[in-house]
Amino acid sequence: MGITKVTRNYQITLPKDVRKTAGIKVGDEIIVKTCDSGIMMRKLKSDAFEKAFGILKGPDGDSAEYVRNMREGSEKRRMRLGL
């Protein structure tokens, strides 16, 4: 655990021990979100499928449910069009 300061542009530098423990390198993307206890940060996995799947979030934030609804809608449209 390290201490860092927020700059006037709201930027921070991750302490070396945090970068090393999390395996963060230059160019890596970090997910930042708020939670009950404060702020949570984690390294974004580079797997293309996980990146794409995470983008597809509905208003409630559940990406799996959102994808299921998209598939059902697509199947209904195909049946309606006779494809």
DAQUISUL-V945803 format. One record per residue. N is the residue number from 0. SS is DSSP state (H for helix, E for strand, C for the rest). PSI is psi in whole degrees, -180 to 180 (none if undefined). D_LAST is the distance of its C-alpha to the last C-alpha in Angstrom with 1 decimal. Layout:
# DAQUISUL-V945803
n: {N:N}
ss: {SS:SS}
psi: {PSI:PSI}
d_last: {D_LAST:D_LAST}
This chain:
# DAQUISUL-V945803
n: {0:1:2:3:4:5:6:7:8:9:10:11:12:13:14:15:16:17:18:19:20:21:22:23:24:25:26:27:28:29:30:31:32:33:34:35:36:37:38:39:40:41:42:43:44:45:46:47:48:49:50:51:52:53:54:55:56:57:58:59:60:61:62:63:64:65:66:67:68:69:70:71:72:73:74:75:76:77:78:79:80:81:82}
ss: {C:C:C:C:C:C:C:C:C:C:C:C:C:C:C:H:H:H:H:H:H:H:C:C:C:C:C:C:C:E:E:E:E:E:E:C:C:E:E:E:E:E:E:C:C:C:C:H:H:H:H:H:H:H:H:C:C:C:C:C:C:C:H:H:H:H:H:H:H:H:H:H:H:H:H:H:H:H:H:H:H:C:C}
psi: {138:168:138:163:144:129:175:-19:15:34:154:159:126:130:151:-44:-33:-45:-42:-46:-41:-8:35:130:168:132:-13:150:143:133:129:127:157:151:177:-37:-1:-121:138:134:141:155:134:128:146:0:122:-39:-46:-38:-49:-41:-38:-26:-32:75:134:-177:-28:-5:-2:102:-35:-45:-40:-45:-41:-45:-39:-44:-45:-43:-39:-43:-41:-41:-42:-43:-42:-35:-6:30:none}
d_last: {56.9:58.1:59.0:57.6:58.2:55.7:56.5:56.7:53.2:52.0:51.6:52.8:53.8:52.8:55.9:56.2:56.3:53.0:51.3:52.6:51.7:48.1:47.7:47.1:47.5:47.5:44.0:42.5:40.6:41.9:40.1:42.5:42.1:44.4:45.1:47.8:50.4:49.9:47.7:45.6:44.8:42.9:41.8:38.2:36.8:35.7:32.7:29.8:27.3:29.8:30.3:26.7:26.2:29.3:28.2:25.3:27.6:27.1:30.1:31.4:31.4:29.4:26.9:25.5:24.7:23.2:20.8:19.8:19.1:17.0:14.8:14.6:13.7:10.9:9.4:10.2:8.6:5.1:6.1:7.8:5.6:3.8:0.0}
